[in-house]
Amino acid sequence: MIVFWIMTGLAAAMAGLLVLTGARRGADAAGADADVGGRELDELDRLKARGLLDETAHAVARAEAGRRLLAGQAVAAATPVAGRHDRFWVLGGIAATTAGALALYVLTGSPGLPDQAYERRVDQWSTQLETLEPAQLAAVTARVARDNPQDRQALTMLGAARFAADDPLGAASAFRRLIELEPGDARAWARLGESLVRADDGRIGGDAEAAFRQAVNLDPDQLGARFFLGQAALERGDTTTTRAQWTPLIAALDPADPRRIDLERRLPADKAQ
């Protein structure tokens, strides 16, 4: 709501600035045209006085300059030009209009009221869980987790839904809250690591690697965590750790599984052989 008031004030200020700028340009333009015409006539008189223009040339030039000046004055007279005090009336009108609009909103609106339309949509989504998109499911589970902060299942679903909705930072936040409730949940540690990797555009950073390591320490069968630990070691050139992490993973996959074939191809050779 604070953002709304700030944006309203900025919009009103910008409107007033634009109006005042246009008014200033209109007044300045009219005065500038008159000044230019007067200077031109004065210059013709000086040229004649110095003997640079004879009587005939001076008369012709002065008549032409006079016609241009009169034509410019006619156009200026036909075009409305902001007066000296008009800009203050315009600015006052803008301020009054803005104040009136805000007063009307305060009287007839509901400042500070939550987005009821969105809440109603969440209510509707909560009755259609089987058909929801990941972002919609995340909205429903977020409300459940908010109302039941100790509900581990809600936090698990929230993290998974946010991950599927391409919100890795939100997913990581949900999994961290789940780990606070259940530090021994190896799956939550692994999902936390995956969320951090996606949030970092695929890079396996220190926090993500620590999460994967904790997942494997709690449950050696966390094969997804083993993959990322092996990948991180491979990128560092630590082939021994890569083999230690990927060998159990390869053994758990079906021989025809394309993932196993890819891992076997990338697995560093054992130097002892």
C-alpha positions in Angstrom: 0.0 0.0 0.0 2.9 2.3 0.7 4.1 1.7 -2.8 0.7 2.8 -4.1 0.9 6.1 -2.3 4.4 6.7 -3.5 3.6 6.0 -7.1 0.5 8.2 -6.9 2.5 11.1 -5.6 5.2 10.7 -8.3 2.6 10.5 -11.1 1.0 13.7 -9.9 4.4 15.5 -9.6 5.3 14.3 -13.1 2.0 15.5 -14.6 2.5 18.9 -12.9 6.0 19.2 -14.2 5.0 18.4 -17.8 2.2 20.9 -17.7 4.4 23.7 -16.3 7.2 22.9 -18.8 4.8 23.2 -21.7 3.3 26.4 -20.4 6.8 27.9 -20.0 7.8 26.9 -23.5 4.6 28.5 -24.9 5.2 31.8 -23.1 8.9 31.9 -23.9 8.3 31.2 -27.6 5.9 34.1 -28.0 8.3 36.5 -26.4 11.2 35.2 -28.4 9.5 35.8 -31.7 8.8 39.4 -30.9 12.4 40.0 -29.7 13.9 38.5 -32.9 11.7 40.8 -35.1 12.6 43.9 -33.2 16.3 43.2 -33.3 16.1 42.6 -37.1 14.6 46.1 -37.7 17.2 47.7 -35.4 20.0 46.0 -37.3 18.6 47.3 -40.7 18.6 50.8 -39.2 22.2 50.5 -38.1 23.3 49.2 -41.5 21.7 52.2 -43.2 23.3 54.6 -40.7 26.7 53.2 -41.5 26.1 53.6 -45.2 25.9 49.9 -46.0 22.4 50.1 -47.3 21.0 52.8 -49.5 17.6 54.3 -49.1 15.8 51.9 -51.5 17.4 48.7 -50.2 16.7 49.8 -46.6 13.1 50.5 -47.4 12.6 47.2 -49.1 14.4 45.2 -46.4 12.5 47.0 -43.6 9.2 46.4 -45.3 9.9 42.7 -45.7 11.0 42.4 -42.0 7.9 44.2 -41.0 5.7 41.8 -42.9 7.4 38.8 -41.2 7.0 40.4 -37.8 3.3 41.2 -38.4 2.7 37.6 -39.7 4.3 36.2 -36.6 2.3 38.4 -34.3 -0.9 37.3 -36.1 0.0 33.6 -35.5 0.9 34.3 -31.9 -2.4 36.1 -31.4 -4.4 33.2 -32.8 -2.5 30.6 -30.7 -3.4 30.5 -27.0 -0.3 31.2 -24.9 0.0 30.6 -21.2 -0.2 33.7 -19.2 2.1 34.6 -16.4 -0.2 33.3 -13.7 -1.9 30.5 -15.7 0.6 27.9 -14.7 -0.2 28.4 -11.0 -3.9 27.8 -11.7 -3.0 24.7 -13.7 -0.8 23.4 -11.0 -3.4 24.1 -8.4 -6.0 22.3 -10.5 -3.7 19.2 -10.7 -3.2 19.2 -7.0 -6.9 19.6 -6.3 -7.8 16.8 -8.7 -5.2 14.4 -7.1 -6.4 15.3 -3.6 -10.0 14.7 -4.6 -9.2 11.4 -6.2 -7.4 10.2 -3.1 -10.1 11.4 -0.8 -12.7 9.6 -2.9 -10.6 6.4 -2.7 -10.3 6.7 1.1 -14.0 7.2 1.5 -15.3 4.6 -0.9 -12.3 2.1 -1.1 -10.6 0.0 1.4 -7.0 1.0 2.0 -4.9 -1.7 3.5 -7.4 -4.5 2.7 -5.7 -7.7 1.4 -6.2 -8.7 -2.2 -9.6 -10.3 -1.9 -9.8 -11.3 -5.5 -6.5 -13.3 -5.2 -7.7 -14.9 -2.0 -10.9 -16.0 -3.6 -8.9 -17.5 -6.4 -6.8 -19.5 -3.9 -10.0 -20.6 -2.3 -11.2 -22.0 -5.6 -7.8 -23.6 -6.4 -7.9 -25.4 -3.1 -10.9 -27.4 -4.3 -9.3 -28.4 -7.6 -5.9 -29.7 -6.6 -5.7 -32.3 -9.3 -5.9 -29.7 -12.1 -3.6 -27.0 -10.7 -0.5 -25.6 -12.4 2.6 -25.6 -10.2 2.3 -21.9 -9.4 -1.3 -22.3 -8.4 -0.4 -25.3 -6.2 2.4 -23.3 -4.6 -0.1 -20.6 -3.7 -2.5 -23.1 -2.1 0.3 -24.9 -0.1 1.8 -21.5 0.9 -1.4 -20.6 2.6 -1.6 -24.0 4.3 2.0 -23.7 5.5 1.3 -20.1 6.7 -1.7 -21.2 8.7 0.1 -24.4 9.9 3.8 -23.5 10.3 4.6 -26.9 11.9 3.1 -28.9 9.1 6.0 -30.8 7.5 4.0 -32.2 4.7 2.8 -28.8 3.7 6.4 -27.5 3.6 7.5 -30.5 1.6 4.7 -29.9 -0.9 5.4 -26.1 -0.9 9.0 -26.6 -1.8 8.3 -29.1 -4.5 5.6 -26.9 -6.0 7.8 -23.8 -6.0 10.6 -25.8 -7.6 8.3 -27.0 -10.3 7.0 -23.4 -10.8 10.6 -22.2 -11.5 10.9 -20.4 -8.2 14.1 -22.0 -6.8 14.7 -19.4 -4.2 11.2 -19.9 -2.8 11.7 -23.6 -2.9 15.0 -23.3 -1.0 13.2 -21.2 1.6 10.6 -23.9 2.1 13.1 -26.6 2.4 15.2 -24.7 4.9 12.1 -24.2 7.1 11.4 -28.0 6.8 15.0 -28.8 7.8 14.6 -26.5 10.9 11.7 -28.8 11.9 13.4 -32.0 10.9 17.2 -31.7 10.7 17.5 -35.4 9.9 15.4 -35.3 6.7 17.9 -36.4 4.1 15.5 -35.8 1.3 14.9 -32.2 2.4 18.7 -31.6 2.4 18.9 -33.0 -1.2 16.0 -30.9 -2.4 17.6 -27.8 -0.8 20.8 -28.5 -2.7 18.9 -28.9 -6.0 17.0 -25.7 -5.4 20.3 -23.8 -4.8 21.8 -25.2 -7.9 18.9 -24.1 -10.1 18.9 -20.7 -8.4 22.6 -20.3 -9.3 22.0 -21.2 -13.0 23.3 -24.7 -12.7 26.5 -23.9 -10.7 27.1 -26.2 -7.7 28.1 -23.6 -5.1 29.5 -24.2 -1.6 26.1 -24.1 0.1 24.5 -26.5 -2.4 27.5 -28.9 -2.1 27.2 -28.8 1.7 23.5 -29.6 1.5 24.2 -32.6 -0.8 27.0 -33.8 1.5 24.7 -33.7 4.5 22.0 -35.6 2.6 24.4 -38.4 1.7 25.7 -38.5 5.3 22.2 -39.0 6.5 21.2 -41.4 3.8 23.8 -42.9 1.4 21.0 -43.9 -0.9 20.3 -40.3 -1.9 21.4 -40.8 -5.5 20.5 -37.4 -6.7 22.8 -35.8 -4.1 25.5 -38.3 -5.2 25.2 -37.1 -8.7 25.8 -33.4 -7.8 28.6 -34.3 -5.5 30.3 -36.3 -8.2 29.7 -33.5 -10.7 31.2 -30.9 -8.4 34.3 -33.1 -7.8 34.7 -33.7 -11.5 34.7 -30.0 -12.2 37.5 -29.6 -9.6 39.5 -32.5 -11.2 38.9 -34.7 -8.1 38.4 -38.0 -10.0 38.7 -40.1 -6.9 35.6 -38.4 -5.3 33.8 -38.5 -8.6 34.2 -42.3 -8.8 33.2 -42.7 -5.2 30.0 -40.8 -5.7 29.0 -42.0 -9.1 29.8 -45.7 -8.8 26.9 -46.5 -6.5 24.7 -44.3 -8.7 25.6 -46.2 -11.8 25.0 -49.5 -10.1 21.5 -48.5 -9.1 20.5 -47.6 -12.6 19.2 -50.0 -15.3 21.9 -50.9 -17.8 19.7 -49.6 -20.6 19.0 -46.3 -18.8 20.4 -43.4 -20.9 21.5 -41.7 -17.7 23.7 -44.7 -16.8 25.2 -44.8 -20.2 26.1 -41.1 -19.9 27.6 -41.4 -16.5 29.7 -44.4 -17.5 31.0 -42.4 -20.5 31.9 -39.4 -18.3 33.3 -41.4 -15.4 37.0 -40.9 -15.1 39.2 -44.0 -15.6 40.7 -45.6 -12.5 44.4 -44.7 -12.5 45.2 -47.8 -10.5 44.2 -50.1 -13.3 
